[in-house]
Amino acid sequence: MRRRVMKPDTSRWREDASYVYFDTLSVEGLAWECLRRDETYQEHYQSLVKAGSDADPLP
């Protein structure tokens, strides 16, 4: 199974233009940008993918 990587492209991290979209994000969008970069979240997500639970509906 191919591992899903949720890390952003960091090749242009010094360019201001790379961050302009942050100004337009909702609170939920900003929260997602922070969450998806969290290593603990990524590890938990990978365990769900391996277990086949990533497509299960949320209760």
N, C-alpha and C positions, 0 to 999 in steps of 0.2 A: 504494500500500500504506500502510495506517495504521501509524504508529509506535507501538510499545508502550513506554509510560513506566512505569518501576519506582520512581518516587519516592514516598515516603510522604506522606500528608496532613500538612502542617506547620502547619495553621491553629490547632491547639491544643497546640503544642509546649511551652508553659509550664505546662500542667496536669499535675500528678503522675499523675493517672489514666491519662494517655496512655502511661505507661511501666510500669504495673503488670505487664503481660504479660511484660515482660523477665525478671521473677523466675521465671517458669514455663518459660522456654525451655530446651531442651537445648543442649548445646555446638554441635551442628549448626545449630539454629535461630538461635542468637546469631550464628554465623558467617555464615549467610545474610542476616540483617538488616544486617550490616556490608558484606558483599559486594555486595548489591543496590544499595547507596547509592554504590558506587565508580564514578566517572565512566569510568575505563578499562574496567571490566567492562561497563558499559552500552554503550559504544562497540563493544566486541568482540561483544556480544550482538546489537546492531543489524546488524553486518556479517554475522553468521550468518543473521539473519532475511532480510536482503536477498538473500543467496545461496541461500536456501531450505534451509539446512543445520540450522536449529534443531530439526527433527523427526527428524534422522538419529540412529540408535542410537549410543550411546557404545561405543568399542572395549573 
